[in-house]
Amino acid sequence: MILTTLEGVPGKTITKHFGLVQGSTVRAKHLGKDIMAGLKNLVGGELQGYTELLQEARKEAVNRMIQQASQLDANAIVNIRFATSSVTQGAAELFAYGTAVRVE
Amino acid sequence: MSELLWFLALLALGYFAGTYLEKKHYKSIKKRERQTCHLPTINFGAKQEIPEATNAAMFVGSVVVSADYFKMFISFVISLFGGRIVVYETLLDRGRREALLRMKEQAIAWGATQILNVRLETSNIGDRDSGDGLVAIEIIAYGTGIQ
């Protein structure tokens, strides 16, 4: 599966469009990581625990999107965008969407 | 009295440790920006012709940054009168540059010659509404690397 943020795939032509595919995941924060983050919040800087947590979650969202695209028999997803929104206190939704296409 | 001392201690910790970490981070950012500046990073792509290339892949760089106790206090004071909160400006600047660098470093490791259609996204994942909540801001940078 080729993923791009462009409207096509360089060096290839799109032969078929399958429409929008998306993947999302809602993740809650981890209490242990929250306590660590609270301590780190005193001195500032990167909250590594959260960075990893969200990276992992985003990967999952992308994987779900890929799964959807492969069910449609697509071999690439173009024009991918990400969005994040906090759903409730301490939980965030990570969302990825794009257009599934077949390229040759 | 002991509460005041505790507050001042946290403020001093936030100020000294926070400033030290910020300086260290900026030093590392500047060094890595010099190392990665040979890779063109472009944020158009959608309405341009797709360049000649044989391979393409998406790269995502992300970072969660937080403010220190001193910055939080200063921003509270400034928010009473209004105006620029410079201490948060540097925080977001650091985060954005770090996210871009992480994306570029991954793309360089893959062997990209260019990164196209880069997008930056910022979202607040802390709980600012609950008063003394955590300040946590996630910044992601993503784009398409081509070979």
gemmi code that builds the backbone of each chain (N, CA, C; Angstrom):
import gemmi

chains = {
    "A": [
        ("MET", (0.857, -1.208, 0.000), (0.000, 0.000, 0.000), (0.886, 1.248, 0.000)),
        ("ILE", (0.690, 2.084, -1.014), (1.461, 3.326, -1.095), (0.629, 4.438, -0.450)),
        ("LEU", (1.250, 5.163, 0.460), (0.540, 6.267, 1.107), (1.173, 7.578, 0.691)),
        ("THR", (0.362, 8.534, 0.256), (0.918, 9.855, -0.037), (-0.047, 10.949, 0.421)),
        ("THR", (0.504, 12.141, 0.571), (-0.336, 13.300, 0.877), (-0.590, 14.106, -0.400)),
        ("LEU", (-0.129, 13.570, -1.529), (-0.325, 14.244, -2.814), (-1.617, 13.761, -3.457)),
        ("GLU", (-1.954, 14.373, -4.573), (-3.179, 13.943, -5.257), (-2.932, 12.815, -6.236)),
        ("GLY", (-1.841, 12.152, -6.088), (-1.526, 11.029, -6.949), (-0.288, 10.346, -6.422)),
        ("VAL", (0.228, 9.420, -7.183), (1.465, 8.754, -6.801), (2.510, 9.062, -7.868)),
        ("PRO", (3.634, 9.664, -7.504), (4.661, 10.006, -8.489), (5.104, 8.781, -9.276)),
        ("GLY", (5.213, 8.951, -10.584), (5.682, 7.864, -11.435), (4.614, 6.841, -11.784)),
        ("LYS", (3.402, 7.049, -11.311), (2.332, 6.085, -11.594), (1.066, 6.838, -11.972)),
        ("THR", (0.179, 6.168, -12.658), (-1.089, 6.808, -13.003), (-2.237, 6.099, -12.294)),
        ("ILE", (-3.209, 6.885, -11.935), (-4.372, 6.339, -11.240), (-5.322, 5.735, -12.271)),
        ("THR", (-5.698, 4.495, -12.053), (-6.605, 3.856, -13.015), (-8.020, 3.734, -12.455)),
        ("LYS", (-8.161, 3.798, -11.159), (-9.482, 3.618, -10.577), (-9.563, 4.320, -9.226)),
        ("HIS", (-10.680, 4.973, -8.976), (-10.911, 5.617, -7.681), (-11.899, 4.795, -6.866)),
        ("PHE", (-11.661, 4.670, -5.598), (-12.589, 3.921, -4.747), (-13.267, 4.799, -3.700)),
        ("GLY", (-12.940, 6.077, -3.695), (-13.577, 6.972, -2.735), (-12.849, 7.034, -1.401)),
        ("LEU", (-13.505, 7.653, -0.443), (-12.899, 7.968, 0.847), (-12.698, 6.714, 1.698)),
        ("VAL", (-11.522, 6.619, 2.291), (-11.314, 5.608, 3.323), (-10.843, 6.325, 4.578)),
        ("GLN", (-11.157, 5.757, 5.715), (-10.790, 6.430, 6.959), (-10.493, 5.419, 8.052)),
        ("GLY", (-9.750, 5.892, 9.002), (-9.467, 5.071, 10.168), (-9.386, 5.974, 11.371)),
        ("SER", (-9.923, 5.516, 12.479), (-9.815, 6.367, 13.665), (-9.640, 5.510, 14.897)),
        ("THR", (-9.137, 6.129, 15.929), (-9.002, 5.446, 17.207), (-9.164, 6.467, 18.322)),
        ("VAL", (-9.852, 6.068, 19.352), (-10.010, 6.948, 20.520), (-9.173, 6.356, 21.637)),
        ("ARG", (-8.274, 7.150, 22.161), (-7.371, 6.663, 23.204), (-7.524, 7.483, 24.463)),
        ("ALA", (-7.521, 6.782, 25.568), (-7.504, 7.472, 26.852), (-6.069, 7.531, 27.334)),
        ("LYS", (-5.800, 8.503, 28.181), (-4.464, 8.603, 28.743), (-4.282, 7.532, 29.804)),
        ("HIS", (-3.059, 7.271, 30.082), (-2.672, 6.223, 31.014), (-2.402, 6.908, 32.345)),
        ("LEU", (-2.950, 6.374, 33.414), (-2.807, 7.052, 34.709), (-1.337, 7.188, 35.117)),
        ("GLY", (-0.574, 6.109, 34.922), (0.847, 6.155, 35.282), (1.581, 7.207, 34.481)),
        ("LYS", (1.264, 7.247, 33.183), (1.903, 8.239, 32.325), (1.451, 9.636, 32.693)),
        ("ASP", (0.201, 9.728, 33.162), (-0.335, 11.010, 33.571), (0.414, 11.577, 34.759)),
        ("ILE", (0.738, 10.697, 35.700), (1.474, 11.140, 36.884), (2.869, 11.594, 36.480)),
        ("MET", (3.509, 10.807, 35.617), (4.836, 11.175, 35.126), (4.778, 12.504, 34.376)),
        ("ALA", (3.722, 12.644, 33.547), (3.574, 13.869, 32.777), (3.344, 15.056, 33.711)),
        ("GLY", (2.598, 14.824, 34.780), (2.350, 15.878, 35.761), (3.646, 16.370, 36.379)),
        ("LEU", (4.541, 15.432, 36.658), (5.846, 15.803, 37.211), (6.668, 16.537, 36.167)),
        ("LYS", (6.654, 16.012, 34.955), (7.424, 16.635, 33.868), (6.897, 18.032, 33.561)),
        ("ASN", (5.616, 18.227, 33.842), (4.976, 19.512, 33.579), (5.555, 20.636, 34.439)),
        ("LEU", (6.232, 20.270, 35.527), (6.846, 21.295, 36.380), (8.045, 21.927, 35.695)),
        ("VAL", (8.791, 21.122, 34.943), (9.988, 21.660, 34.289), (9.802, 21.883, 32.789)),
        ("GLY", (8.724, 21.395, 32.239), (8.445, 21.644, 30.824), (9.211, 20.729, 29.891)),
        ("GLY", (9.025, 20.965, 28.606), (9.703, 20.160, 27.605), (8.813, 19.072, 27.052)),
        ("GLU", (9.443, 18.111, 26.394), (8.660, 17.066, 25.740), (8.100, 16.065, 26.748)),
        ("LEU", (6.849, 15.668, 26.548), (6.258, 14.598, 27.342), (6.363, 13.320, 26.514)),
        ("GLN", (7.486, 12.616, 26.720), (7.797, 11.495, 25.843), (6.737, 10.398, 25.887)),
        ("GLY", (6.208, 10.146, 27.079), (5.186, 9.115, 27.232), (3.990, 9.389, 26.338)),
        ("TYR", (3.599, 10.642, 26.286), (2.450, 11.017, 25.458), (2.789, 10.971, 23.983)),
        ("THR", (3.997, 11.399, 23.652), (4.399, 11.361, 22.238), (4.281, 9.939, 21.716)),
        ("GLU", (4.806, 8.985, 22.510), (4.772, 7.587, 22.085), (3.344, 7.072, 22.022)),
        ("LEU", (2.578, 7.416, 23.022), (1.175, 6.972, 23.080), (0.415, 7.410, 21.831)),
        ("LEU", (0.585, 8.670, 21.468), (-0.154, 9.195, 20.324), (0.387, 8.664, 19.002)),
        ("GLN", (1.704, 8.440, 18.973), (2.291, 7.873, 17.764), (1.709, 6.492, 17.499)),
        ("GLU", (1.644, 5.713, 18.566), (1.104, 4.367, 18.489), (-0.356, 4.410, 18.039)),
        ("ALA", (-1.111, 5.316, 18.635), (-2.528, 5.436, 18.306), (-2.711, 5.859, 16.858)),
        ("ARG", (-1.851, 6.767, 16.400), (-1.978, 7.240, 15.029), (-1.665, 6.124, 14.045)),
        ("LYS", (-0.682, 5.306, 14.414), (-0.333, 4.163, 13.587), (-1.541, 3.239, 13.452)),
        ("GLU", (-2.239, 3.053, 14.541), (-3.417, 2.199, 14.528), (-4.486, 2.776, 13.601)),
        ("ALA", (-4.697, 4.085, 13.689), (-5.687, 4.736, 12.821), (-5.311, 4.541, 11.353)),
        ("VAL", (-4.021, 4.707, 11.058), (-3.551, 4.527, 9.681), (-3.749, 3.079, 9.237)),
        ("ASN", (-3.456, 2.135, 10.142), (-3.627, 0.724, 9.806), (-5.079, 0.386, 9.497)),
        ("ARG", (-5.981, 0.982, 10.249), (-7.407, 0.739, 9.986), (-7.812, 1.286, 8.627)),
        ("MET", (-7.239, 2.443, 8.292), (-7.519, 3.042, 6.990), (-6.979, 2.126, 5.888)),
        ("ILE", (-5.772, 1.599, 6.090), (-5.161, 0.697, 5.099), (-6.010, -0.558, 4.938)),
        ("GLN", (-6.498, -1.073, 6.052), (-7.343, -2.268, 6.023), (-8.575, -2.036, 5.145)),
        ("GLN", (-9.192, -0.871, 5.369), (-10.383, -0.529, 4.592), (-10.057, -0.460, 3.101)),
        ("ALA", (-8.909, 0.152, 2.805), (-8.517, 0.311, 1.405), (-8.208, -1.036, 0.768)),
        ("SER", (-7.579, -1.933, 1.524), (-7.231, -3.218, 0.910), (-8.478, -4.076, 0.694)),
        ("GLN", (-9.494, -3.866, 1.510), (-10.760, -4.566, 1.261), (-11.391, -4.141, -0.063)),
        ("LEU", (-11.123, -2.889, -0.435), (-11.653, -2.370, -1.691), (-10.773, -2.755, -2.874)),
        ("ASP", (-9.666, -3.452, -2.580), (-8.741, -3.875, -3.616), (-7.939, -2.685, -4.162)),
        ("ALA", (-7.702, -1.691, -3.324), (-6.888, -0.546, -3.736), (-5.428, -0.869, -3.453)),
        ("ASN", (-4.516, -0.196, -4.142), (-3.110, -0.400, -3.802), (-2.402, 0.894, -3.401)),
        ("ALA", (-3.176, 1.969, -3.277), (-2.591, 3.209, -2.783), (-3.666, 4.073, -2.135)),
        ("ILE", (-3.250, 4.915, -1.195), (-4.161, 5.907, -0.626), (-3.517, 7.266, -0.846)),
        ("VAL", (-4.250, 8.161, -1.508), (-3.673, 9.476, -1.803), (-4.387, 10.563, -1.013)),
        ("ASN", (-3.717, 11.720, -0.975), (-4.247, 12.901, -0.293), (-4.661, 12.621, 1.155)),
        ("ILE", (-3.781, 11.985, 1.886), (-4.079, 11.629, 3.284), (-4.001, 12.868, 4.178)),
        ("ARG", (-4.952, 12.977, 5.079), (-4.935, 14.043, 6.084), (-5.157, 13.439, 7.458)),
        ("PHE", (-4.624, 14.133, 8.462), (-4.821, 13.718, 9.852), (-5.621, 14.763, 10.596)),
        ("ALA", (-6.351, 14.317, 11.587), (-7.037, 15.263, 12.465), (-7.043, 14.683, 13.870)),
        ("THR", (-6.967, 15.555, 14.843), (-7.028, 15.130, 16.243), (-8.080, 15.964, 16.949)),
        ("SER", (-8.894, 15.337, 17.765), (-9.801, 16.131, 18.571), (-9.948, 15.484, 19.937)),
        ("SER", (-10.065, 16.317, 20.952), (-10.252, 15.733, 22.282), (-11.743, 15.505, 22.489)),
        ("VAL", (-12.072, 14.274, 22.770), (-13.472, 13.879, 22.868), (-14.003, 14.210, 24.260)),
        ("THR", (-13.365, 13.628, 25.256), (-13.707, 13.980, 26.631), (-12.397, 14.311, 27.319)),
        ("GLN", (-12.487, 14.680, 28.556), (-11.284, 14.977, 29.318), (-10.407, 13.716, 29.364)),
        ("GLY", (-9.176, 13.872, 28.945), (-8.252, 12.752, 29.046), (-8.352, 11.738, 27.938)),
        ("ALA", (-9.137, 12.019, 26.896), (-9.184, 11.098, 25.763), (-9.133, 11.896, 24.481)),
        ("ALA", (-8.462, 11.326, 23.501), (-8.340, 12.014, 22.223), (-8.690, 11.069, 21.093)),
        ("GLU", (-9.312, 11.607, 20.064), (-9.559, 10.816, 18.874), (-8.541, 11.190, 17.817)),
        ("LEU", (-7.896, 10.183, 17.271), (-6.960, 10.399, 16.182), (-7.592, 9.818, 14.935)),
        ("PHE", (-7.525, 10.595, 13.895), (-8.324, 10.300, 12.730), (-7.457, 10.473, 11.490)),
        ("ALA", (-7.526, 9.529, 10.576), (-6.783, 9.634, 9.320), (-7.739, 9.321, 8.189)),
        ("TYR", (-7.670, 10.088, 7.118), (-8.541, 9.811, 5.983), (-7.837, 10.127, 4.669)),
        ("GLY", (-8.287, 9.501, 3.633), (-7.674, 9.690, 2.326), (-8.536, 9.050, 1.256)),
        ("THR", (-8.060, 9.091, 0.033), (-8.803, 8.499, -1.067), (-8.094, 7.233, -1.535)),
        ("ALA", (-8.837, 6.133, -1.548), (-8.255, 4.868, -1.996), (-8.280, 4.824, -3.515)),
        ("VAL", (-7.156, 4.438, -4.104), (-7.069, 4.371, -5.565), (-6.304, 3.126, -5.989)),
        ("ARG", (-6.431, 2.815, -7.260), (-5.607, 1.756, -7.838), (-4.646, 2.448, -8.797)),
        ("VAL", (-3.358, 2.213, -8.646), (-2.375, 2.848, -9.536), (-1.589, 1.790, -10.299)),
        ("GLU", (-1.111, 2.218, -11.458), (-0.289, 1.303, -12.258), (0.920, 2.035, -12.787)),
    ],
    "B": [
        ("MET", (2.259, 30.013, 55.159), (3.665, 30.356, 54.952), (4.387, 29.243, 54.181)),
        ("SER", (4.162, 28.002, 54.634), (4.844, 26.894, 53.968), (4.309, 26.722, 52.550)),
        ("GLU", (3.031, 27.085, 52.363), (2.456, 27.003, 51.026), (3.144, 27.970, 50.074)),
        ("LEU", (3.428, 29.177, 50.607), (4.090, 30.199, 49.801), (5.493, 29.741, 49.419)),
        ("LEU", (6.177, 29.129, 50.391), (7.537, 28.636, 50.125), (7.512, 27.553, 49.061)),
        ("TRP", (6.527, 26.687, 49.178), (6.356, 25.589, 48.224), (6.136, 26.147, 46.821)),
        ("PHE", (5.276, 27.168, 46.758), (4.969, 27.819, 45.480), (6.226, 28.440, 44.871)),
        ("LEU", (6.980, 29.156, 45.713), (8.198, 29.807, 45.224), (9.233, 28.786, 44.769)),
        ("ALA", (9.292, 27.667, 45.491), (10.247, 26.621, 45.121), (9.894, 26.043, 43.753)),
        ("LEU", (8.598, 25.796, 43.541), (8.156, 25.255, 42.246), (8.406, 26.254, 41.123)),
        ("LEU", (8.172, 27.533, 41.455), (8.376, 28.588, 40.467), (9.851, 28.649, 40.061)),
        ("ALA", (10.720, 28.560, 41.070), (12.161, 28.607, 40.803), (12.595, 27.375, 40.025)),
        ("LEU", (12.056, 26.217, 40.414), (12.381, 24.981, 39.697), (11.951, 25.099, 38.237)),
        ("GLY", (10.728, 25.583, 38.046), (10.207, 25.749, 36.691), (11.077, 26.702, 35.907)),
        ("TYR", (11.464, 27.801, 36.534), (12.248, 28.806, 35.817), (13.628, 28.278, 35.445)),
        ("PHE", (14.359, 27.749, 36.436), (15.742, 27.351, 36.162), (15.808, 26.088, 35.311)),
        ("ALA", (15.062, 25.065, 35.712), (15.096, 23.820, 34.945), (14.483, 24.031, 33.568)),
        ("GLY", (13.372, 24.782, 33.526), (12.693, 25.028, 32.248), (13.573, 25.781, 31.281)),
        ("THR", (14.237, 26.826, 31.762), (15.105, 27.622, 30.889), (16.287, 26.797, 30.402)),
        ("TYR", (16.834, 25.990, 31.333), (17.971, 25.146, 30.957), (17.558, 24.161, 29.861)),
        ("LEU", (16.412, 23.510, 30.062), (15.950, 22.517, 29.083), (15.617, 23.176, 27.750)),
        ("GLU", (15.046, 24.381, 27.823), (14.689, 25.072, 26.585), (15.942, 25.413, 25.780)),
        ("LYS", (16.955, 25.898, 26.487), (18.208, 26.251, 25.797), (18.834, 25.022, 25.165)),
        ("LYS", (18.813, 23.910, 25.919), (19.385, 22.667, 25.429), (18.628, 22.195, 24.185)),
        ("HIS", (17.304, 22.323, 24.273), (16.475, 21.875, 23.154), (16.737, 22.725, 21.908)),
        ("TYR", (16.806, 24.038, 22.102), (17.066, 24.927, 20.958), (18.405, 24.627, 20.312)),
        ("LYS", (19.396, 24.302, 21.163), (20.725, 23.985, 20.653), (20.652, 22.747, 19.762)),
        ("SER", (19.931, 21.744, 20.264), (19.794, 20.503, 19.491), (18.992, 20.740, 18.217)),
        ("ILE", (17.943, 21.564, 18.297), (17.122, 21.867, 17.114), (17.980, 22.539, 16.045)),
        ("LYS", (18.763, 23.546, 16.470), (19.564, 24.298, 15.493), (20.589, 23.401, 14.830)),
        ("LYS", (21.200, 22.523, 15.633), (22.210, 21.600, 15.091), (21.573, 20.666, 14.069)),
        ("ARG", (20.410, 20.096, 14.428), (19.759, 19.137, 13.535), (19.156, 19.832, 12.323)),
        ("GLU", (18.767, 21.090, 12.476), (18.251, 21.814, 11.309), (19.354, 22.025, 10.283)),
        ("ARG", (20.555, 22.279, 10.788), (21.685, 22.424, 9.857), (21.970, 21.111, 9.152)),
        ("GLN", (21.855, 19.998, 9.910), (22.133, 18.679, 9.330), (21.098, 18.264, 8.285)),
        ("THR", (19.871, 18.769, 8.424), (18.808, 18.300, 7.527), (18.393, 19.350, 6.499)),
        ("CYS", (19.100, 20.505, 6.459), (18.622, 21.598, 5.606), (18.808, 21.308, 4.119)),
        ("HIS", (19.563, 20.238, 3.782), (19.752, 19.923, 2.363), (18.505, 19.289, 1.746)),
        ("LEU", (17.577, 18.872, 2.571), (16.374, 18.200, 2.045), (15.270, 19.234, 1.840)),
        ("PRO", (14.891, 19.500, 0.571), (13.844, 20.494, 0.337), (12.517, 20.023, 0.925)),
        ("THR", (11.889, 20.893, 1.676), (10.611, 20.559, 2.303), (9.599, 21.585, 1.830)),
        ("ILE", (8.608, 21.121, 1.120), (7.710, 22.028, 0.421), (6.291, 21.773, 0.875)),
        ("ASN", (5.510, 22.832, 1.039), (4.150, 22.565, 1.495), (3.116, 22.781, 0.405)),
        ("PHE", (3.553, 22.824, -0.857), (2.529, 22.703, -1.885), (2.656, 21.348, -2.558)),
        ("GLY", (1.695, 21.003, -3.359), (1.711, 19.676, -3.950), (0.378, 19.341, -4.564)),
        ("ALA", (-0.685, 19.737, -3.907), (-2.005, 19.332, -4.364), (-2.346, 19.902, -5.735)),
        ("LYS", (-2.007, 21.162, -5.971), (-2.408, 21.764, -7.243), (-1.259, 21.862, -8.232)),
        ("GLN", (-0.142, 21.244, -7.892), (1.003, 21.241, -8.797), (1.040, 19.909, -9.528)),
        ("GLU", (1.797, 19.895, -10.597), (1.995, 18.629, -11.265), (2.812, 17.714, -10.360)),
        ("ILE", (2.481, 16.451, -10.374), (3.220, 15.500, -9.544), (4.601, 15.286, -10.150)),
        ("PRO", (5.662, 15.490, -9.358), (7.012, 15.422, -9.914), (7.392, 13.997, -10.318)),
        ("GLU", (8.405, 13.954, -11.185), (8.919, 12.657, -11.614), (9.621, 11.991, -10.437)),
        ("ALA", (9.222, 10.791, -10.136), (9.884, 10.037, -9.071), (9.480, 8.587, -9.198)),
        ("THR", (10.241, 7.718, -8.580), (9.916, 6.300, -8.698), (9.234, 5.765, -7.443)),
        ("ASN", (9.475, 6.418, -6.322), (8.908, 5.939, -5.072), (8.346, 7.092, -4.261)),
        ("ALA", (7.314, 6.787, -3.508), (6.755, 7.797, -2.613), (6.324, 7.126, -1.324)),
        ("ALA", (6.464, 7.846, -0.227), (6.009, 7.304, 1.049), (5.651, 8.462, 1.970)),
        ("MET", (4.754, 8.183, 2.878), (4.330, 9.235, 3.807), (5.180, 9.183, 5.076)),
        ("PHE", (5.527, 10.347, 5.589), (6.290, 10.428, 6.833), (5.573, 11.325, 7.817)),
        ("VAL", (5.560, 10.880, 9.063), (4.875, 11.640, 10.106), (5.858, 11.879, 11.252)),
        ("GLY", (5.970, 13.111, 11.672), (6.778, 13.421, 12.855), (5.870, 14.053, 13.881)),
        ("SER", (5.977, 13.619, 15.124), (5.094, 14.219, 16.126), (5.825, 14.426, 17.436)),
        ("VAL", (5.310, 15.363, 18.198), (5.887, 15.633, 19.517), (4.801, 16.208, 20.422)),
        ("VAL", (4.864, 15.852, 21.692), (3.967, 16.462, 22.679), (4.822, 17.325, 23.591)),
        ("VAL", (4.529, 18.611, 23.625), (5.306, 19.496, 24.483), (4.447, 20.007, 25.623)),
        ("SER", (5.120, 20.341, 26.723), (4.379, 20.890, 27.858), (5.105, 22.112, 28.394)),
        ("ALA", (4.340, 22.957, 29.033), (4.915, 24.164, 29.629), (5.452, 23.826, 31.007)),
        ("ASP", (6.341, 24.654, 31.535), (6.786, 24.439, 32.908), (5.971, 25.307, 33.862)),
        ("TYR", (6.222, 25.113, 35.131), (5.436, 25.796, 36.162), (5.561, 27.312, 36.044)),
        ("PHE", (6.762, 27.766, 35.717), (7.006, 29.201, 35.585), (6.213, 29.782, 34.405)),
        ("LYS", (6.269, 29.100, 33.286), (5.525, 29.560, 32.103), (4.037, 29.616, 32.368)),
        ("MET", (3.550, 28.596, 33.101), (2.128, 28.547, 33.403), (1.732, 29.734, 34.282)),
        ("PHE", (2.604, 30.058, 35.256), (2.324, 31.175, 36.139), (2.341, 32.495, 35.375)),
        ("ILE", (3.376, 32.682, 34.535), (3.501, 33.911, 33.747), (2.291, 34.088, 32.826)),
        ("SER", (1.885, 32.983, 32.203), (0.764, 33.095, 31.266), (-0.523, 33.444, 32.015)),
        ("PHE", (-0.616, 32.943, 33.250), (-1.785, 33.294, 34.068), (-1.784, 34.796, 34.374)),
        ("VAL", (-0.619, 35.316, 34.724), (-0.512, 36.749, 35.056), (-0.822, 37.595, 33.821)),
        ("ILE", (-0.232, 37.196, 32.669), (-0.452, 37.967, 31.444), (-1.919, 37.925, 31.038)),
        ("SER", (-2.550, 36.772, 31.262), (-3.945, 36.646, 30.825), (-4.881, 37.553, 31.614)),
        ("LEU", (-4.403, 38.090, 32.723), (-5.216, 39.068, 33.460), (-5.257, 40.408, 32.735)),
        ("PHE", (-4.150, 40.743, 32.075), (-4.062, 42.047, 31.411), (-4.146, 41.961, 29.897)),
        ("GLY", (-3.949, 40.785, 29.369), (-3.899, 40.623, 27.912), (-2.516, 40.899, 27.386)),
        ("GLY", (-2.291, 40.532, 26.146), (-0.997, 40.769, 25.518), (-0.354, 39.480, 25.073)),
        ("ARG", (0.855, 39.640, 24.573), (1.558, 38.467, 24.047), (2.087, 37.593, 25.163)),
        ("ILE", (1.888, 36.294, 25.023), (2.469, 35.360, 25.982), (3.697, 34.754, 25.321)),
        ("VAL", (4.816, 35.470, 25.481), (6.037, 35.076, 24.770), (6.502, 33.682, 25.195)),
        ("VAL", (6.292, 33.352, 26.466), (6.785, 32.065, 26.967), (6.117, 30.888, 26.264)),
        ("TYR", (4.882, 31.076, 25.811), (4.215, 29.999, 25.082), (4.592, 30.007, 23.613)),
        ("GLU", (4.939, 31.202, 23.106), (5.364, 31.287, 21.701), (6.608, 30.438, 21.464)),
        ("THR", (7.567, 30.527, 22.397), (8.789, 29.739, 22.209), (8.486, 28.253, 22.345)),
        ("LEU", (7.547, 27.922, 23.208), (7.186, 26.513, 23.409), (6.631, 25.899, 22.128)),
        ("LEU", (5.715, 26.633, 21.491), (5.102, 26.116, 20.262), (6.096, 26.099, 19.108)),
        ("ASP", (6.969, 27.101, 19.098), (8.022, 27.156, 18.084), (8.916, 25.930, 18.185)),
        ("ARG", (9.306, 25.602, 19.417), (10.143, 24.417, 19.638), (9.432, 23.167, 19.171)),
        ("GLY", (8.171, 23.047, 19.533), (7.403, 21.858, 19.176), (7.284, 21.688, 17.685)),
        ("ARG", (6.976, 22.788, 17.006), (6.787, 22.716, 15.563), (8.082, 22.347, 14.852)),
        ("ARG", (9.171, 22.967, 15.291), (10.453, 22.670, 14.650), (10.880, 21.232, 14.925)),
        ("GLU", (10.608, 20.763, 16.137), (10.954, 19.383, 16.498), (10.158, 18.389, 15.643)),
        ("ALA", (8.865, 18.649, 15.478), (8.023, 17.742, 14.694), (8.511, 17.687, 13.243)),
        ("LEU", (8.831, 18.860, 12.686), (9.344, 18.912, 11.315), (10.653, 18.141, 11.184)),
        ("LEU", (11.519, 18.316, 12.197), (12.810, 17.637, 12.163), (12.642, 16.131, 12.205)),
        ("ARG", (11.718, 15.661, 13.042), (11.513, 14.212, 13.141), (11.009, 13.649, 11.825)),
        ("MET", (10.131, 14.418, 11.158), (9.649, 13.971, 9.859), (10.808, 13.914, 8.855)),
        ("LYS", (11.614, 14.985, 8.848), (12.717, 15.057, 7.894), (13.748, 13.965, 8.143)),
        ("GLU", (14.026, 13.695, 9.410), (15.031, 12.678, 9.729), (14.599, 11.295, 9.247)),
        ("GLN", (13.297, 11.005, 9.408), (12.774, 9.721, 8.904), (12.893, 9.662, 7.384)),
        ("ALA", (12.559, 10.789, 6.726), (12.592, 10.823, 5.268), (14.017, 10.671, 4.754)),
        ("ILE", (14.969, 11.284, 5.447), (16.375, 11.180, 5.037), (16.854, 9.742, 5.194)),
        ("ALA", (16.449, 9.104, 6.297), (16.844, 7.710, 6.533), (16.303, 6.802, 5.432)),
        ("TRP", (15.146, 7.163, 4.893), (14.531, 6.375, 3.821), (15.190, 6.684, 2.468)),
        ("GLY", (15.821, 7.865, 2.379), (16.508, 8.240, 1.145), (15.728, 9.198, 0.274)),
        ("ALA", (14.905, 10.036, 0.901), (14.077, 10.965, 0.136), (14.927, 12.077, -0.468)),
        ("THR", (14.497, 12.560, -1.637), (15.172, 13.698, -2.248), (14.379, 14.981, -2.018)),
        ("GLN", (13.126, 14.832, -1.660), (12.247, 15.990, -1.427), (11.085, 15.557, -0.556)),
        ("ILE", (10.535, 16.479, 0.206), (9.282, 16.187, 0.903), (8.244, 17.184, 0.407)),
        ("LEU", (7.120, 16.662, -0.054), (6.100, 17.508, -0.662), (4.843, 17.551, 0.181)),
        ("ASN", (4.081, 18.591, -0.057), (2.770, 18.742, 0.553), (2.789, 18.526, 2.069)),
        ("VAL", (3.685, 19.230, 2.722), (3.809, 19.090, 4.177), (2.666, 19.822, 4.871)),
        ("ARG", (2.090, 19.186, 5.831), (1.036, 19.816, 6.630), (1.425, 19.766, 8.098)),
        ("LEU", (1.060, 20.827, 8.815), (1.300, 20.885, 10.262), (-0.037, 20.959, 10.974)),
        ("GLU", (-0.105, 20.271, 12.068), (-1.374, 20.242, 12.803), (-1.056, 20.382, 14.291)),
        ("THR", (-1.818, 21.206, 14.973), (-1.602, 21.408, 16.403), (-2.878, 21.068, 17.150)),
        ("SER", (-2.768, 20.336, 18.231), (-3.973, 20.095, 19.011), (-3.648, 20.048, 20.500)),
        ("ASN", (-4.577, 20.512, 21.259), (-4.401, 20.564, 22.701), (-4.920, 19.265, 23.305)),
        ("ILE", (-4.049, 18.499, 23.930), (-4.520, 17.261, 24.536), (-4.488, 17.319, 26.057)),
        ("GLY", (-4.082, 18.447, 26.598), (-4.049, 18.589, 28.054), (-5.439, 18.910, 28.568)),
        ("ASP", (-5.557, 19.033, 29.874), (-6.850, 19.416, 30.413), (-6.771, 20.803, 31.038)),
        ("ARG", (-6.740, 21.786, 30.176), (-6.640, 23.177, 30.622), (-7.891, 23.626, 31.364)),
        ("ASP", (-9.027, 23.038, 31.017), (-10.287, 23.515, 31.574), (-10.408, 23.235, 33.065)),
        ("SER", (-9.706, 22.183, 33.519), (-9.872, 21.803, 34.913), (-8.996, 22.632, 35.854)),
        ("GLY", (-8.700, 23.853, 35.463), (-7.969, 24.740, 36.365), (-6.483, 24.488, 36.349)),
        ("ASP", (-5.979, 23.774, 37.360), (-4.527, 23.567, 37.441), (-4.089, 22.371, 36.580)),
        ("GLY", (-4.810, 22.159, 35.490), (-4.555, 20.986, 34.649), (-3.215, 21.015, 33.957)),
        ("LEU", (-2.997, 19.955, 33.243), (-1.756, 19.738, 32.534), (-1.779, 20.518, 31.221)),
        ("VAL", (-0.655, 21.149, 30.901), (-0.541, 21.779, 29.589), (0.175, 20.791, 28.686)),
        ("ALA", (-0.514, 20.278, 27.706), (0.119, 19.345, 26.779), (-0.412, 19.638, 25.387)),
        ("ILE", (0.506, 19.910, 24.479), (0.124, 20.265, 23.123), (0.823, 19.317, 22.170)),
        ("GLU", (0.034, 18.681, 21.317), (0.649, 17.795, 20.338), (0.774, 18.509, 19.007)),
        ("ILE", (1.945, 18.390, 18.412), (2.163, 18.970, 17.096), (2.605, 17.855, 16.169)),
        ("ILE", (1.937, 17.736, 15.034), (2.399, 16.739, 14.074), (2.722, 17.429, 12.753)),
        ("ALA", (3.703, 16.865, 12.077), (4.091, 17.324, 10.742), (4.075, 16.100, 9.855)),
        ("TYR", (3.415, 16.197, 8.710), (3.419, 15.049, 7.810), (3.500, 15.490, 6.365)),
        ("GLY", (4.078, 14.652, 5.560), (4.255, 14.976, 4.156), (4.665, 13.743, 3.387)),
        ("THR", (4.826, 13.919, 2.074), (5.184, 12.798, 1.211), (6.626, 12.929, 0.778)),
        ("GLY", (7.416, 11.942, 1.097), (8.802, 11.912, 0.634), (8.858, 11.217, -0.715)),
        ("ILE", (9.669, 11.745, -1.630), (9.811, 11.064, -2.927), (11.270, 10.727, -3.184)),
        ("GLN", (11.463, 9.700, -3.971), (12.804, 9.240, -4.348), (12.970, 9.364, -5.848)),
    ],
}
model = gemmi.Model(1)
for chain_id, residues in chains.items():
    chain = gemmi.Chain(chain_id)
    for i, (resn, *xyz) in enumerate(residues, 1):
        res = gemmi.Residue()
        res.name, res.seqid = resn, gemmi.SeqId(i, " ")
        for name, pos in zip(("N", "CA", "C"), xyz):
            atom = gemmi.Atom()
            atom.name, atom.element = name, gemmi.Element(name[0])
            atom.pos, atom.b_iso = gemmi.Position(*pos), 0.0
            res.add_atom(atom)
        chain.add_residue(res)
    model.add_chain(chain)
structure = gemmi.Structure()
structure.add_model(model)
structure.setup_entities()
